């Protein structure tokens, strides 16, 4: 890979560093999965070849487990599914996702060896498995998976030692990468990307990782582009600088990030943000009014109250009691707002949930208010090119747009588009969606500025699905107006 070089990172083991200067938005490298599988829970809803969500899928007639968009996807997946298909038929059921992924890795290793292309800079054997670092409960789960793997693995395939099988499961446990759907909005599977495994963690990283599904729509599979991850520069990177991504959400407090990294990835983070507990004061801070801070005891009291209310809110949401969720949010926010800073993580979480649920219930103006507060808080915490900030700003912009607050909505959509151009790139489906929204809201904003009455009348008519007589507008506006708004759900 021309942009990167393997090196020994002090205190971290092997890592990757840039071999030339890179700018925000540059693709550092892309890498197809060594192997990937759909989650067990979504096996009947996601195509097992292109990982797209589809309403109707075609089932493999042999194993009755794998599902595909059409014959094009089925043909594209056959090379990877062929041995799996026979194994599932013999085993008489599909094993869990870890066993299926381990088997796919083993079959590919047996067929192609440990290096499958010229771009690969490490082998599966050289990746860390941390088997001996695992807690006892996790180790028990791995042993159960190994037992099931041995039952599932075909007798006519090459046989492997328990140690080599254990290594594969250990690698999956600490290096498996979540595969998202085509728009990057939902995790639908897990895969292994060897080169990506060498990119070390930093809580304030200079790179981000996205999944690009490529193009599998051509009937002839030779014209398909591979599903791949892209490591993209999140900021300017100097030649020789180590490439890093964040393994955990920076919204977590330092001690919580440290705990998650230790339990899942078996290391202690020594980055600048962890050593200095940077931004923890914002995440747990109290409100300041006219230079006077709210007493710490009061902040602590409301923080503890918020924790309990968040647990109640999560329970109500899991049960689908959305009006109860809003009741809990409003009650909690009433106590939070006079006391907690607008960057306090519990207040941000309340705003985020309230906005999402209120949007679902079609209380759009109130939802927009909380979405705006959430984004204002995120701007003070996240990296300016964070994908989380970009996606949240997009959601807030769409909420304002739906609420008829076109000026703020268009501004937020433009800001989100600028961030996602860097984090996802111009060809990613969600960036293309945002570009279409940006153009649509820009046209609506022009109409709003020319005649607010016409704009709101058109909007109300569209939401009520009622025909309306067109009034005189400047030439060129009429054609764009007809399909401006979707019908509001009742």
Secondary structure by P-SEA (a helix, b strand, c coil): cccbbbbbccccccccccccccccccccccccccccccccccccccccccccccccccccccccccccccaaaaaaacccaaaaaaaaaaacccccaaaaaaaaaaaaaacccccccccccccccccccccccccaaaaaaaaaaaaaaaaacccccccccaaaaaaaaaaaaccbbbbbccccccccccccccccccccccccccbbbbbbbcccccccccccccccccccccccccccbbbbbbcccccccaaaaaaaaaaccccccccccccccccccccbbbbbcccccccaaaaaaaaaaaaaaaaaaaaaaaacaaaaaaaaaaaaaaacccccccccaaaaaaaaaaaaaaaaacccaaaaaaaaaaaaaaaaccccccaaaaaaaaaaaaaaaaacaaaaaaaaaaaaaaaaaaccccccaaaaaaaaaaaaaaaaaaaaaacaaaaaaaaaaaaacccccccccccccccccccccccccc
